[in-house]
Amino acid sequence: MTTREGGPAMGAESRAVRLYRTMRLIREFEERCLAMSLTGEIVGGIHPYIGQEAVAAGVCAALTKDDVVASTHRGHGHVLAKGADPKRMLAELLGTTDGLNRGRGGSMHAADVGLGVYGANGIVGAGAPIAAGAAWSFQQRGEDRVAVAFFGDGALSQGVVLEAFNLAALWRLPVVFVCENNGYATSLPVGRALAGDPVERAAAFGLAARAVDGMDAEAVADAAAQAVERCRAGGGPAYLECRTYRFHGHHSYEEQVALNYRDDAEVGDWRARDPLRTQSTRVDAATVRTVDAEITALIDEAVEFARAGRAPEPHEALDHLYADGTTTRPGVMI
Amino acid sequence: MGALAYITALNQALHDEMARDDRVCVFGEDVRIGLTQTTKGLHERFGDGRVVDTPLSEQAFTSLATGAAMAGQRPVVEYQIPSLLYLVFEQIANQAHKFSLMTGGQVEVPVTYLVPGSGSRSGMAGQHSDHPYSLFAHVGIKTVLPATASDAYGLLLSALRDPDPVAVFAPSALMGTVEEVTGELGPVPLGSARIHRAGEDVTVVATGQCVHTALAVAEAMAGEASIEVVDPRTIYPVDWETIRASAGKTGRLVVIDDANRMSGFAGEVLATAAEQFDLVAPPRRVTRPDGAVIPYALVLDQALLPNGDQLTDAIRAVLK
């Protein structure tokens, strides 16, 4: 396999390191974010991605800078895996003007459009038709680009996602729908939310659909590479269900109020399959140590950078509301 | 330039802009055959790639347009029925509209939402007769409501060229009307009102087909009062300067607006007038009732729509 950036052919080991580095980056970023949301330094809390890193890392490893992703409210991992600068990502979470979105988006809307990140999204399933629209555009212009829509198992109950499946399959759009089935839609177990088998559901629309172990970055990367190549070859859309698990609550708020709807044994079983640990066994120990040290330094630097940022001015609150600079009347006029 | 039909104006604007800018594409139901007539001939001229018949998946194709716009297209989405906008309010109000601010200005979403046949269609009953532009203005989506063929052409052209999402509501009552147009057609800037008739005694702010009601009333009352008829043309953002100047000159204000009274555009004009205008009499508004649902029987349908008699009464009330 050659890289699409035009670099040399990458062997399995270098991909393994790359996947490990991405996952370590996400893990470290998320652990720091979780701590910072529990202290209130990050307002609004976060939806931690810890445990699901293999999905973002594996899928984004199959993408180039020109491909796009539409993400979810649990989006930090996707944004980072697509290459966003962790310093500016953390600055966004602290609401400073150095943030990816200049402090206007925060955790649920973090975007780096230049890198093809069409944003995390606060509405479940909303990204699926948006990614399909980008894919339609690529197809019309004959561009060799692919769109990916990430969503959770909860989104499979959203009509708009199924509508997007239909359009994508009908028009053979170069879009990969990646369902991160982490077992819970907030507190609702997937078994009490979905009738039938989700893979068969996607297959019924004509999507090339399969399930993959979402705790194994290599397995996700292989499956994603196949799905993406199929799209690039004009083979139409694909659906990848990554069976994974979030180690923490749906939202950091759950930690604060000590919500508990999963038994410890279940969480323990999944934690025993920590994707980061699995991937570390595929990389030599010295490299793991080097990567770990690099990432720790990177996140330390990100925290410092983010904390040093400037909050936007109150009078700038509606900047960027309109692309053409249209201004609105103030809420209070005396 | 001669007689121009309202529907032809919308169609012509699409033809002209699609020819000028190959990023413009059309999504919607039955747009290939041009069921509503607005997209007539576009498919023959511009082909499958730019005129896309969609399945009945309003939510998906509305956000498909968002994604396509973010990727560099300038999509138009046509809705055959105004009430379909309730179905896609998430996709427009919560997605397309919010991306510019939420991303800190990283992205533009230049989508035009075209609603030919908004408002009562005489006998189309509860779910096909709403005129929901105030909802869009409330959430801050640029919203236009052309009252004449030349404005329909010019406002649609501006909507197509605008970098933000714009909703274009073409009133059902006007689709078959014709305007004598002098001069060349061109873009009409968003946020610019049009004074249709100058007057000294009362300002009537009228929207959509109510502009024609107001002009007829102004003509009929010519011996009684000199009435200035102002059409904001853009429901959001509003050309407050023109409305303020007119109301400042006449000192009296009536608004006629074919939408529900509660939290509607007419209420906003009155509230702004109360805060800022120098009126000599309390302003009035003529609207559909609060929360109206249009009944099927024609007499009931028409009973809920603002009409010339109500406007005449309101004008007389502010003249007292």
Interface residues (C-beta under 8 A of the other chain):
Chain A: V68 A70 G99 L100 N101 R102 G103 R104 G105 H109 A111 D112 V113 G114 Y118 G119 N121 I123 A126 A128 P129 I130 A131 A132 G133 A134 A135 W136 S137 F138 Q140 R141 A147 G159 V160 E163 A164 N166 L167 L170 L318 D319 H320 L321 Y322 A323 D324 T326 T328 M333
Chain B: C25 G49 R50 T54 P55 S57 Q59 A60 F61 T62 S63 L64 A65 T66 G67 A68 A69 M70 A71 G72 Q73 P75 E90 Q91 N94 Q95 F99 S100 L101 M102 T103 G104 G105 Q106 V107 E108 V109 P110 G140 K142 D162 P163 D164 G191 P237 E275 Q276
